[in-house]
């Protein structure tokens, strides 16, 4: 199948498919006599796997490791679970950081009158490094 069909079936944009091939995340598709890429059902399954892993926030490197584990019939599920647990910890850390950012913005917006005066605690907060998180 052509790249458009593989893109449609996998949810991965054609440009991204080419990128994944370029960085080695996806094995380059076979080529037809006319030079066009020819994707197999297996290629689409790999793209769907990549799509789901990336949507869950896994990095490209982690996605590559997950693909290798997925294709390894002798893998230990403990290895996969460790990757998932590590990713959960990273997500929890980002949630904490984003909560701090939100709290700072809420505090600054509550202090701002939002009227015609030029005095603005939001701008002052952005300009003053000590006030920020």
QUIPERA-V93481 format. One record per pair of residues at least 12 apart in sequence whose ideal C-beta (glycine too) atoms are under 7 Angstrom apart, sorted by the first residue. I is the first residue (numbers start at 1). GAP is how many residues later the second one is. Records with the same first field share a line. If there is no record, write none. Layout:
BEGIN
I = GAP ; GAP
END
This chain:
BEGIN
1 = 38
2 = 34 ; 35
3 = 14 ; 34 ; 36
6 = 33 ; 37 ; 38 ; 41
9 = 35
10 = 34 ; 37 ; 38 ; 41
11 = 40
12 = 35 ; 38 ; 39
17 = 30
20 = 30
25 = 25 ; 35 ; 38 ; 39
26 = 20 ; 21 ; 24
29 = 14
46 = 21
49 = 18 ; 21
50 = 13
53 = 13
57 = 30 ; 34
58 = 29
62 = 21 ; 25
65 = 18
66 = 17
100 = 33
101 = 32
104 = 28 ; 29
108 = 13 ; 14 ; 17
109 = 13
END
